[in-house]
Amino acid sequence: MIKGVAGGDDRHRYINTHYSKNTWVELGVYRFTGTPRVVLTNTTDDGTADEDVAWDAVAFQPLSAKPKDMVVAMGDSYTSGEGAGSYSPESDRDHGDSDWNACRRSPNAWPRKVTLPGQTKTIGALADSFDPALDFQFTACSGAKTFQMTQGNPHAWGLDGNFHEKTQIDSGTLSGDTTLVMLTIGGNEARFDNKIQTCVMEGCPSEASMKADIDNAVIETRTVLEQIHELAPNATISLTGYPLLFSRTQACSTLVSASQRVILNNMAEYFESKQRELALSMSASNVRYKSPQPAFEGKRICDSPEGINGGVAGPNGDGDFHHGDKNTQLCWWFTGDTCLSRESYHPNQTGTSAYAQAFMTAGPLSAATRQGR
């Protein structure tokens, strides 16, 4: 709990403490009018009472002014950097244990590669050097669904997509000082991972059923965006879409057949059209849509270079899927003792660079507005 904040309201900040090293963990930038004070507690909302939570110092760094940019990156695996490797230790650990965490936040995630207007360095470079021009908070989690972002404790702790972390909107990162929220969300609600598995194993579901899942995902996404705007009313909320996975000009051998690739690409286009419409309908709440499609032309699966992973054998990291997992049926089907990694069908480092480029070139207005939709 942060006390002495302007306005008189105490601010709660929830963090994952499993860094496995002595390190400073930034709690954020606050404007104080009283005496700055931080109250630390090892009482956690998940209530397992079987973890040591230790600290030994708190430091305040005075700033001459509020940072120009106060940015929060949140959402699912496409924002966390799943597929781009080098995941932070607290977010990639203890597979098979009650402490399992596979949020898999990567230093190579696309928000960290963005250079904001008026800045000369990327968000990642500024954040890593504790530059006073930026406050950056990163809560995205691989596997996150919309209900794992919205306010209130999860109905069950430890599930894929939130693990034992606080729901992202309740993490304490959003405030009236926030200037920008970057996120991808809805892909897990639309069950795209399940659709790929079903296409491979049984044949793709009907177009009607896939569109119904997408429509539901967009409805649930609206709730997420509304709650973000409520807590960060002065922020631009950048809802960034999902790239088509497969090349439309190049053929290659993948687990997914050529006809199935067409179906999945068509559904991704439908999803994009619905997210555009959602962003336009919420423009008064500062919601903007960013399309990744132009930046991924020539970088999809089967293209060269590929900016999106195809099927990747795992595990890659301690939080990844392992043999015997119930989380993915491909664990027993793919190669016997090897599971498909969580990195499968996610942007690699080439892809996260493309995402960052898309964000920087898509413009300040929603794509729906620019195209007159």
N, C-alpha and C positions, 0 to 999 in steps of 0.2 A: 504494500500500500504506500502510495506517494502522498505526503502531506505538505501543506503550505502552498498548494497550487492556486493560481489566480482564480477567483470566483468562489473560493472557499470549499469546493467539493474535493474530497479525497479521490484519488485515482488508483484503481486496482490494475496491476500488471501481472499476468500469468506467464511464466517461462518454463521451458523444459530445461532441467538442470543436469542432464546426463552428458556432460561434455567430456568426461573422463580425463580432464587435465585442469590445471590451475589457469584460469583465464578470466578476463573481464567480460561480463555479459551486459550489453547496453540495454537499459530500461526505456530509453527514449528521451525526448527533449520536452521540457515543461517550463511554463512561465510561472515563477514563484512570486508571491506577494508577501507571504509569511516566511517563517524559518523553514528551509528545506529539511525534510525528514523522510526517511524510508523505514517502514516497519516490515520486517521479513518474517515469514512464517513457514514452517514445514508441515502445516496442516493442508492437505490436498483434497480437492473435491471428489476425487475418485475413491478416497477412503480406504485404500488397501492397507495402510499403516505398516507396510513392510519394506519401506525404502528409507535410506539415510539421505537427508537433505542438508547439505553443509554449506556454510559461507564464512568468510572471515573479514570482509571489508566492504564498505560502500564508499564511493567517491562521487563528488559533484564537480562537474567541469563548467565553470561560468562561461557563457557566450555573450558576445557583444550585441548580438541581435538574433532574432528568430531565424532559423535556417530558411533559405529561399525555397527549398523543396522539402516537404515532409511527406514521405512516400510509404505506402503499405502495399506489399505484394502478397496476395492471398489466393485461395482457390485450390485447384486440384493438381494432378501430376504434371500437366502441361505447363503450369507456372512453377511448380517446385523444382523442375529440372530433371525429373525422371527420364532416364535415357542418356543423360549427358555426363554421368559419372561423378566420382570424387565427393560423395555425399557426406554431409556433416555428421559427426559421430553420434550426436544425440538423436538424430533422425534416421539412423540406419543401424539398428542394434537388436540383439537378443531374440533372434527368430526362435520360435518354439517355446519361449518363456512368457510368463504373464507380463513382463516388461517390454514385450515386442514393440518396436517402433519402425515403421517403414514409410514415414512421411518423405524421406529421401530428398531433402533440400540440398541442391547442388550449387557450388560457387559458379558453375557454368550455366545456370538458369537464365532464361532470356531477360527477365527484368534487370538483372545485374549487368547485362551487356548494353543496356539503353543509355545513351547520352541525352540528357534532358536539355531543352532549350536554355541557352544562357550558360550552360556548363561546358567545360572542355574535357572532362573525364567521365567515364562511365559511372553508373550508380554503384557498381561493385567496387571500383577503385576508390571512389569517395567514401563509401561505407567502411572499407577495410582500413582506411587511414584516419577514420574518425574526423573527416573534414567537417568543419562547422557550417558549410554551405548546404549540408544534407542531413536529414534524419531518415533512416531507412529501416523498416521493420518487415520481417519475412516470416509469414505464418503458413504459407501454402503447404499442402499435405497430399502426397500421392494416394489416390483412391478416394479422395473426399467427395462426398455427395452434398447436396444442398442442405440437408438437415444437419450435417456435421459442421456447417458454417454458422447457422442461425442461432439466435440467442436462446439461452437455457442449457443446462447440462445435458449431455447425451443420454438417451434412454438406456444405453448400455455402454460402459467404458471398455476400451481395449479393442474395439472393432476396427477392421481395416478402414482407413479413411480418417479416423481421429485418434486411434490407439488410446493412449492415456493423456492426450493433450486437450486443453480447454477448447471449446468450440471457437472458431477463428474470430467471429465477430465479438465474442465475449473476452477475447484475450487481453484487451486493454490497449490495443495499438491504434484504435480509431478515436478521433476527437475533432472538435471544431478547428483545431490547428492543422489537421491533415489537408494537404493540397492535392494529392493524387492517390487513387487506389487503382492498382493494376490487377486484373484477375482473369482466369479462365474458369468456368464452372458450368456444369450441366452434362458434360460428356458421360460421367458415370451414371447419372440419372437416366440418360438416354440409353444406357447399357451398351455402349459401343464395344467394350471389351467382350461382353457376352455375345454380341452379334458376330464378331470375328470368329470366336470359338465355335458358335453354332454353324456358321457358314462352312467352316473347315470340317466339322464333325458330322453334321446332319444335312447341310444345305441351308441357305439363307432363309430367315423368316420372311413372311409376306411383307410387301411394301406397306400395307395398311398398318400392320402391327408395329413396324419400325417407326413409321410416322407418328403413331399414337404415343410411343415412348418419348419421341422427341418433343411432341406437343406438351406432354406432361413435364418434361425437363424445363421447358421454357416457362411454364407457369410457376414452377418452384424457384426458378432463377429470379423471377420478379420479386419474390419475397426476400431473397438474399440482397438484391440491389436496394430494395426499400429500407431494409434494416441498416445497410451500410450508409445510405444517405441520411438516415435519422441520426446516426452517431457522428457522421462526418459531413455535415451539411454544406461545408465550403469546398469540398473536394470534388475534382473531376473524377468520375468513376469510369474507368476504361474497361469495358467488357470486350475481351479479345477472343476471337473465334478459333476454331480448330481447322487445320489444313486438311485438304483432301489427302488421303494417305498414299494413293497409288498414281503412278504416272499414267497419263492418257495418251502418250506417244510412244513409250518404250515398253517392250514386253520382257519378262524375265521369269525365272522359276521361283515361285514362292509357295507357301502353304495355302495361299488363297488363289483360286483359279481365276482366269481372265474374266469370265462372266461375273464371278462374285466380286471382283475388284470394281467392275462397273457399277454394280448394285451399291456397294459401300460408298463409293465416291458420290453417287447420286444422292444418297441419304445425307452425306456430309454437306452437300450443296443445299439440301432442304433445311438442314439444321442451321446453316448460315443465314438463309433467308428469314427464318423465324427469329433468330437472335438479332438480326438487323431491325426487324419490325419492333421487337421488344425495346431495343435501345431508343428508337425513334419515339415510341410511345412514352418513354421516360426521360425525354430530353430536358424537361423542366426540373428534373432531379439531378441534372448534371451528368447523366449517363451518356456515354459515347461508345460507338462500336468501332473496333479496329479489325479489319480483315487481314488474315495472314496469307491469303491465296496468291497475290502477285509475287510476293517474296519467295514462295515455295515453288514457283514454276521452274521446272528443270531440276528440282531437288527432292522429289518424292521417291517412294519406293520404286525401284527399277530404273530410275534416272541415274545419271552420273555427274556429280557426286550425289549420293543419297543423303538427304537431310533428315530422313525419318528411318528409324530402325525397322527392319523386318522382324521375323522371328529370331529372338536372341536366346541362346542357351544360358541358363543360370545354374546356381545363384551367382549374382554379381553384387556382393555386399552382404553383410550379416542380416540385414532386414529383408532380403529378397526372398522370393518363393523358393522352397526346398522340396525335395522329393517327399511325397506323402501328404503335401498340403491339400486340404479340402478347398482352398481358395480358388484353385484353377484345375479344371479337369485335364488340362494339357500336361500336368505333371506326370500322369501315368501313361499318357498316350504318346508324347513326343518322342522320347528316346529311352524310355525305361527308367533309368536312374536319374535322368536330367529333366528339370522343369523348364518351361519357357520362363524367362526372366520377366520381371515387371518392366524392364526396359523395352520389351517388345512393342512395336508400333507406337513408339514415342520419339520425339525429336532428339537427335544426337547433337554433338557440338556444332556441326554445320547447321542443323535445324534451329537450334536456339539462337544462333547468330541471325538466321533468316527471320525468326520471330522478332528479334530486336529491331531489325531493319524495317520490318512491316510496321511496327509500332511507331518508329520515328518518321516514316514517310506517309502514313495513312491520313495525316491531317487532323485538325482539331475537331471537325464535325463528324457525326456518325456517317458510316458508309451509306446508310439508308437515305439520309438527307442529301448527300452528294449525288446519288443516283436517281433522286426524285421518287423513291418508293414510298 
